[in-house]
Amino acid sequence: MSEPLLEARGIHSYYGASHILHGVDFRIDRGETIGLMGRNGMGKTTLIRSLLGHLRPRAGSVKVRGLDVTQAAPYRIARLGLAYVPEGRGIFPNLTVRENLIMAARAGLDGRCDWTYERILDTFPRLAERLANGGGELSGGEQQMLTIGRALMTNPQLLILDEATEGLAPLIARDIWTIIRGIRDSGIATVIVDKNYGAVIGLADRCMVMVKGRAVFDDVAEKLSGDVVQKYLGV
Amino acid sequence: MKSKTSVLLLIVLLLFALFPFVGEKFYVQLVAKVMIMAIFAMSLDLLVGYSGLVSLGHAAFFGLAGYVLARLAPQYEAASLWTSLPLALAACAAFALLTGLLVLRTSGVYFIMVTLAFAQMLFFVFHDTPLGGGSDGIYLYAKPELMLGGTSLLNLEDHRVFYWFVLGLVAAVYLLLQRLLDANFGRALIGIKSNEHRMRALGYDTFRYKLGIYMLSGMLAGLAGYLAAMQYGFVNPDILGWHTSGSVLVMVILGGMGTLHGAALGAFVFILLQEVLSNQAWFGPVAKHWQLAMGLFIIAVALFLPRGLAGLSGQRKLREETHG
């Protein structure tokens, strides 16, 4: 088996005294798509934050392509080709759309620039119409597109999308899903966290279900039975 | 739009350049002082307005450069500008590096407190040791000279020449900073101000950016302090004190944080207002209490112009945009 793109073992994370993650294992291979599911407060975002170095796990290890990054600074981990689209978006309101994109521009690890400024504007024509607008003057859907576009500007190998369609009108959400599918098909590994389980299962190669800081299911999406969904996700 | 701004800038520059031909000596010196403070205010705005680092210890750099000049100058002769200015700026850069490595680990109100603490330390170093002549300070009997091959390039003792010298430096600093802030470096700072975590997630080593801007800001404050010491021919511990740090912070807030011209405007209004309000010929016995009127003015600006005086034009622009 080839070396995983990102592998975490036995992650224990805390917020102060609260023990949030209880020994979570996580693994994603190149080009793989993983749906990370679970009800609110089960540790999905905490897991992502622990993988990216925003939260230091108290125990366990995180490796990116075999390199131990458990104690590395977040910006170093980001430079290894991990891009994050945080929940609640993450645009810079005081910068224009163009500036938001340009400032993130970086060649990929292998030196390739598959995602150029022009390609982002082709992918998100709505952004192309608003280049001079401040990031704060965009609609929710446009902000989400900008955040995804900005993450792609770093030419990542792994894109983590945390609740990318939350709070968006159904039509806009459908656009975002189309874009996510396009990104997946371009060969970028993706971790998708979303409340729309149907869409996630449709896109994901593998699904991971979290309950109270533990992974209770981790297998190919097809094996995710109605029972599991009902029991752990409450739908 | 861009060319309109540069034309406006050129006109302002020209008006200032012509002022010494019509102004009395006192006013020429006053405007030179204002321009020096404009450099000081712009340097602080880099931290407060662009990077979200509210420093209450910026006078440390201002005073340090002044003291370096005073210590380097021979007792009754002029120091060389070629050596004393770079050394003063280097001292500020070193102080910024040393303190920056510590203070930049904090943020918000803690940042305010530690910057204040470091500035007060420096204050007492010069106040209580023989190094700086105590509270009496040190006199500079001659302005530093700009010599080239035995001849003086500029007669800086002449108040007009000194004025143009300062004007040239203000313009240079403004242009330099504008280019810098327009580049990716400036955008990164704005990004750090609005959300540092997000910038780290994008792969930016935010600490290095903050240290870089902190050092640049300290050096420019040092340039202002050097010029101020040069103009007054005198340094004392007050120029390092928290009063000076507070004044320059008020200038930045008054003018409008996050705009270079706003900071410069704030310096102008603050110093000219101080001059007017404390004028006994106009206000008689009330002039003694000029700080009261100044305080009311600052409160009024904070209440009605949250974006500072520079926001006046910005607000109009915003209205124009919404109306079409």
Chai-1 contact restraints between the chains, C-beta under 6 A:
chainA,res_idxA,chainB,res_idxB,connection_type,confidence,min_distance_angstrom,max_distance_angstrom,comment,restraint_id
A,P74,B,R200,contact,1.0,0.0,6.0,A-B,restraint_1
A,Y75,B,R200,contact,1.0,0.0,6.0,A-B,restraint_2
A,Y75,B,G203,contact,1.0,0.0,6.0,A-B,restraint_3
A,Y75,B,Y204,contact,1.0,0.0,6.0,A-B,restraint_4
A,Y75,B,D205,contact,1.0,0.0,6.0,A-B,restraint_5
A,A78,B,A201,contact,1.0,0.0,6.0,A-B,restraint_6
A,A78,B,G203,contact,1.0,0.0,6.0,A-B,restraint_7
A,R79,B,G203,contact,1.0,0.0,6.0,A-B,restraint_8
A,Y84,B,A201,contact,1.0,0.0,6.0,A-B,restraint_9
A,G90,B,R198,contact,1.0,0.0,6.0,A-B,restraint_10
A,F92,B,G191,contact,1.0,0.0,6.0,A-B,restraint_11
A,F92,B,S194,contact,1.0,0.0,6.0,A-B,restraint_12
A,N94,B,I190,contact,1.0,0.0,6.0,A-B,restraint_13
A,N94,B,S194,contact,1.0,0.0,6.0,A-B,restraint_14
A,L95,B,R187,contact,1.0,0.0,6.0,A-B,restraint_15
A,L95,B,I190,contact,1.0,0.0,6.0,A-B,restraint_16
A,E99,B,R187,contact,1.0,0.0,6.0,A-B,restraint_17
A,M103,B,N184,contact,1.0,0.0,6.0,A-B,restraint_18
A,M103,B,R187,contact,1.0,0.0,6.0,A-B,restraint_19
A,A104,B,L202,contact,1.0,0.0,6.0,A-B,restraint_20
